[in-house]
Each structure stands twice: as structure tokens, then as C-alpha cells.
Amino acid sequence: MVNWSPPFPVIGGIPLGAILSAGLVGIYGLLLGWRLRGPSTGPIAGVALYGGLGLLWQGLWGIAVWEGIPHLMRFTAWNLAGLLLSCLPFAAWLWIWPFLGRPLPGSAMVGMGMAAGIALIVATLPYRPETAKGLLAWWQAARWPGDPILASWGIREGLWGVGTAVGLGGLGWAYRHTTRPLHRNRLAYGLLGGLLITLGEGLAWTPRADWIALGWVIRAGGMGLVGALSRRSELPSLQRIGRRLLVFTFSWILQGGLIGGGLAGLRVLQEGRLEFIPAGVELLLTGLVGAWMTMVIGWPLHQWLRRRLMPSVEDPAALVRRYAQSISNLLDVQRVAQVAFAVLQEAFGLRQGLLLLFEDQPGGGVEARAIVGLGEAPSEPGRFALDSPILRAWQEGHPLTQYQIDFGAAFQSASPEERRWLQSLGVELFIPIRSQALLLGCLALGARGGVAAYSPADVDLLASVAEQTAAVLQNIRLVEDLRRLNVRLAELNEDLARTARRLEKLDRAKTHFIEIASHELRTPLTHIRGYADLLAETLGEQREADGTMERILQGLRRSALRLEEIVSAMLDISQIDAEALSIYPISIQIPTLIRMAVEPLEGAIAERRQNLIIEPLEDLPVIHGDLTRLVQALRHIVQNAIKFTPDGGTITIRARSVPPEEAGGSAYVEIAVQDTGIGIDPEDQVLIFEKFYRVGPIELHSTGSVKFKGAGPGLGLPIARGIIEAHGGRIWVESPGYDETRCPGSTFYIWLPVISRPEGSRVGEE
């Protein structure tokens, strides 16, 4: 049998290896609890399983090296530790493949099962040497030791080597083919952790106790690094750290060489020609020469190395100024994207750049449209939910990297569709574009030239660039809104014009119909009145005793007269609408006009027991107008007052001369008709002059012209307005409001110019 348990130093009766193993078990336990607790940024289940197996492996090693434990128990612990060590690389696949963002292939599952089976079979060989006799010949032919313990140990080493090579190979392949800097940095940490674990486990296979202990410690460091990957998304850039160390190392080596060369040169000069230089002066000259060479050669060389290995934007202010000047006058989004990323490409060496524009959707959510500046973009827009953590971060003004979206714990609740669409863009950094806390879009930038990550200074610079872009996009949106509004207004104007032409045709057709109908109705009405008069004369000669036929004839006359009035009103309103109302002016005295308008209504006023008051009409100028038409207009006004004034009410008519300064430079005569009626609601005081408009319920329609609240056809006031306006005057009404209880009354005002239109003029003529 071989010496399977290398001796460890003993401290206080306990082997140092056991103490170290117990300490590492505690560390593994803390790491495992830390991984399982809190949010995860990676495949925590696989890491937890791998860490648990590693904890068990380390504990078995502690038992195996403790000489105070029975020999068989130690041997079994050592044998099981070898079994676990051979299977650990295959267990690592459970976190390596998800860590790479790929599902574990079926072939890997088969390989893991076969490796576990072989390792388990081999682990039983040391207990049953006779079982291995058949294999000894093959082992010896292959120059393997004939001892079953060493043979099983060698087979397990081979399994471990295969599993480790596959795992590290996958990490190395992914690192080689990943172009996103932050994702590459994460893979670098995983590869570094895997290499440390591999080194530690490799040392654990050796027969030397000191190497085994060193391997345990190295493996624990690797496990800690791997565990950190499953808990932290923000990792320092290994590339940046390495380049910074490289810059300073080369810089100090070169500067040290320069200073050393200067010292050597001074020493040569001193030994050869300048023996008389005192030691103090020599030291001073040495310092001056070293400082001069550092300033002239060393520092410029340091800056050159820094620019080569750690590129940055040399003049951020100039870049922002040039960027603003390039896009400030652009009004096309596609052109803005092209010009903007052309400037940014020169500064950062971009190969991919997109302008994302956000628009709210009617059904909820936000749609993102990608405008190509550099490279390519998906044709389909992306959609974000209103509660998306990614959208919320942009709305708050936080720049995001694709790495943060993929691995940040705060963004793991985002929908898979959102994450897939963002990954399809192939960009590295998203800078939100906001205007007054309103999210307009994002600058989506690919990786920097040289596969370098964006520094915090770069992000701040790009945030300033985004502010300039926000102003331009806001202007573009305003211009687009204005264009859409102009198009909409043009469409509305065209619709209004078509509607106006249609209404004009309909109104003209209606006016023609009313005019034709009025003419058609006048002929039979004239015949009815004529025959009624003839029948009355005939009956008058016969002298009917009871007067029945006479009452029938009077009713027939009143109905025919009322119908003729309505037909005449319809004809008048059609002429007013067609601007064809003939006006024949003559000189008119205001008292004569009022008297002729009121006299035919005295019977109705007496019937309603109303009081008519005509105030003194003195010193009124003579006006020029069509007496018949003005009498008709004033009579309609007085009829309206009679109709809406309760029985026993008062109607007052007064007139006055309106001076030119009150009427805008022209002289007018004002006629006011005031009543103590039920009043007119302010909302109706303009509408009552529109044709066919009637105040009150339609049920109150009456053929009577002066019945209380009797609603006629709604033509009297429109005819009055048409006649008065045809004379160059105006008419309006004033009333506190409608109230049948208090009867606030109404006052109709008529202004007629002292000098009216020339004789023979018509409505609408100047």
C-alpha cells in the first residue's frame, strides 16, 4: 500500500492540516450562506451546489489528515474526498453554462453521469483488491502502478482533468468571443476564479502536505471570487486595473532607467575628467540631471503610454460644443441620428449607435423605435410596460449599461421580451434623453473602440450630449406637431368649406321652396277670401235670422287672413335670406310710424286688458325708409310684447334722438318697446332673432297672434330684424331674465338711421 495520507505538522496533538481544513470549512460555510442569502445576479443554484460539495470535500480532508481518528475512517474520508474531487469539475458545469447564458447541453448531462459512475466504481476498488486483479494487467501494460489505491487515484485524476478542461475551455471560449466590455470583464473574473480553483485542486492531488495545504487556500480564494460573481454585478474592470498597472510599471521602469543612466554618465565623467568636483556638488548635479531627464523624457513617455493604453476624450467641452453645433439646426430625426453618431464615432470609436425614441401607447405602455445612426437596428419596435424597472430608471435619468440590465438585481423583474429586444440592439450603454423630466428617448451606444468599457467621465460627458439632443428632439417634436396640426387644420378647413357649400345649397333650396310654396299658397288663399266675401254678400241679401252662416264666414275669413299672414311672413323671410327684400324709402315721421304700427293692435290690447303707454314724441328727426316695412317690423315687436305680457300688464313705447357721439359718428332715432312681461333668459336673447326659434314648449303653439305665451312659427322677430338691418339699423333686447312670477319684463331697442338707403335698394346692397 502507498502512503495515501501525507503527514502534517502537529500542534497541540491536532494536525495542522486538520486545523486548516476546519477553518476552511467555516469559510466555505460563510460563503455558501452569503450566496444563498439576498438577491442573485447569476446562477446561484449551481454555485450553491458546487460550494456545498466543496464544503463536504474540505471536511472529509480534515478527517483524513487527523491521525487520532481510526485508520479505516480516515481512509474512507480520504477515498471519498478523492471521489468528490474528481466530480467537482463536472458539478461546476452546473454554474458555468448558466453563467455563460446557455442551457446545459444533453451531452454534458450524459458526461456528468458517466464520470460520476466511473468515479464511484473506482472508489470501491481499494476496498476489494481482488476485484481489480483483472485490471492490473492493463494498468501495468499502460505502465500504471499495480497498487489499486494509486490506480484509482490516477483514474480520478484523469476524470478531474477532463472535467476541468471542458469547464475552463468553455469560459475561455466565451471570453474570447465576447465583445461587450463589461460582460467580458465578468467572464474574466469567472475565468480567474476558475483558474485559482483549478490550481488549488491540482495541488490537492499532490503527495506533499505543504502543497496540499497551499492548494486548499488557493481554492478557497477562487471560490470566494466565484461566489462574489453570483452576488455582485458591479465589478472593477480587470482590464482597466491591468492597464493602469502596466502604465505605471513601464513608466517607473523607464524613468528609473533614465535616472540610472544619468547617474552612470555623471560617474563616468567624474572618474574620467572631473575628479575635482566635490561630493556635494556631484549629488546636486545628479539630482538635477535626473529631474531634467524625468521632465523632458520620462513624463511625456508616461503620458504617451497612458493615452495608448487608457484612451479618453481629450477635450470634452470641445466635443459637446461641436456636437451641439452639428445637430442644432436639424429638423429630421434620421438626420439627427446620423450626424450625432458621426461625431460620437470620431470621439469614441463606435461601430454601433442608435437613437431610441419613446412614444406613449393608447392602451398603456411605451413603444421604443430605433433610429439607426451607425450599424443596424431591429425593424420591430420594442415595448415597455409602465412599471418596467428599466423604463423607470431611464425616466429618473439614470444611464444603464446592457450589463446592468442583464445582471443587475434591480432589473431582474423586467419582462423577457424587453430584455431580448434590448439585447438584439447590440449596444453597450443607454443614456436617457429627457426634457423637463419627460423621457423622450435614449442614446444607445455600442462598445468603445478597442473593446474598452465606458468610464464614469465618459458617462458624464455623454449625459451632457444627451441634454443637447433633448433640446433638438423637443424642437423636432414641436415642428412635427405643428405640421400635423396644419395638416389637420387644412383637412378641417376643407371639411368646413364642403359643409358650408352644402349648407348654402340646402339653405338656398329651402329659401326657394318657401318662396315657391308661398306663391303657390297665395293663389288658393285669394280664391278662398274672394269666395268668402261673395258668399257673405249673398247671405247678407237673404238676411239669415240666427246669424249662423255669418259666424261661419267670419271664422273662415279670420283663418284665411291668419294663413295669409303666415304665408306672407314666409315669403318675407325667404326674401330676407336671399337678400332680395325691396326697400322704397320716403320721409317718415316717427309718431306716424308708431301710430300706424299700434292702431291695428288696439283691439288685442283691449282684449288682454293691457295698458299701452306712448310717451311724448317730440323733437324727433325725420327718417328715410320704407314706411310699410318699418310698420310691419314695429308691429311684430309690439305683438311680441302683447303675447308675453300677462293680462293687465303694461306696454310702453318711447323714442329719442341718438346723438352721433353716442352712435359712433352717425345720427339715429331710437324706438324702445318696454313691457312688464315674463322676460327673456339671457341665453335666448340672441337666439330669438333666428328664424323658426321659439321660446318655451312646443305644446304652446297657437294660431293666435296675441294669445298669452302662444308660440307662433317663429318668424316675427327675424323679419323685424331683417327689415331694420335692411334700413342700416340694428335691433336688440335687454331683459333681467325669465321669471313668470316676478315678471321682470323686456325692452326691445330699435335704432334707425336718420339718413337711410337710397330709393329702390335691396337687402345686402351698399
Buried (B, 14 or more C-beta within 10 A) or exposed (E): EEEBBBEBEBEEEBBBBBBBBBBBBEBBBEBBEBBBEEEBBBBBBBBBBBBBBBBBBBBBBBBBBBBEBEEEEBBBBBBBBBBBBBBBBBBBBBBBBBBBEEEBEEEBEEBBEEBBEBBEEBBBBBBEEEEBEEBBEEBEEEEBBEBBBBBBBBBBBBBBBBBBEBBBEBBBEBBEEBEBBBBBBBBBBBBBBBBBBBBBBBBBBEEEBBBBBBBBBBBBBBBBBBBBBBBBBEBEBBBBEEBBEEBEEBBEEBBEEBBEEBBEEBEEBBEEEEEEBEEEEBEEBBEEBBEEBBEEEBEEBBEEBBEEBBBBBEEBEEBBEBBBEBBEEBEEBEEBBBBBBBBBBEBBBBBBBBBBBBEEEEEEBBEBBBBBBBBEBEEEBBBBBEEBBBBBBBBEBEBBBBBBBBBBBBBBEBEEEBBEBBEBBBBBBBBBBBBEEEBBBBBBBBBBEEEBBBBEEBEEBBBBBBBBBBBBBBBBBEEEEEEEEEEEEEEEEEEEEEEEEEEEEEEEEEBEEBBEBBEEBBEEBEEBBEEBEEBBEEBEEEEEEEEEBEEEBEEBBEEBEBBBBBBBBBBBBBBBBBEEBEBEBEEBBBBEBBEBBBEEBEEBBEEBEBEBEBEEBEEBEEBBBBBEBBBBBBBBBBBBBBBBBBEEBBBBBBBBBBEEEEBEEBBBBBBBBBBBBBBBBEEBBEEBBEBEBBBBEEEEEEEEBBBBBBBBBBBBBBBBBBBBBBBBBBBEBBBEBBEEEEBBBBBBBBBBBBEBBEEEBBBEEE
